[in-house]
Amino acid sequence: MNPYLDGIVFERTRANKVRSVSVPAAVHFSEGGYRQVLLGVQEGHKKDNSGWSEFLKQLKQRCLAGVESFISDACLGLVESVVVFYPAAKWQSCIVRFYRNVLSVVPRGKMNAVLRVLKAIRAFEKKQTAIKKAVTAVRKLEDKKLRAASLDGETKHPENTYIL
């Protein structure tokens, strides 16, 4: 099982005061990519280490087991909490967020070209082949003076650990 973890922040009015409320959620997707099971949602915790720890503790108490890896954004508190409650599980950065981070610093006219390069790297089945392609792609992007190449150019970056 590879659940996706995310926290959503809502503005909520209580006693005529507007406050931000964080809602951590855990969702599992089937192999076909369809949302299969909503594992948990909980209102009130912050998107920090203590909030994620409380949420993961409750998931574990509800017998969430067999987790191979968690998929999420790179929220530091979340990543630290996963290691505590599921030490055997790996962590993988959400590829959509990774793409958004890279594309956020790419000029609009170059986005399609950079996105094609990113998708080509992910298409390789063998890690070593993907790394070679990534290194070549980074050099090409740097030659074009695109900052995206330096955003995550090193293949040892944690976000790439399981992407490549």
PyMOL commands that set and color helices and strands:
alter all, ss='L'
color gray80, all
select helices_A, chain A and resi 49-61+76-85+95-103+108-123+127-143+148-151+158-160
alter helices_A, ss='H'
color red, helices_A
select strands_A, chain A and resi 4-14+17-29+35-41+69-72+90-93
alter strands_A, ss='S'
color yellow, strands_A
deselect
rebuild
show_as cartoon
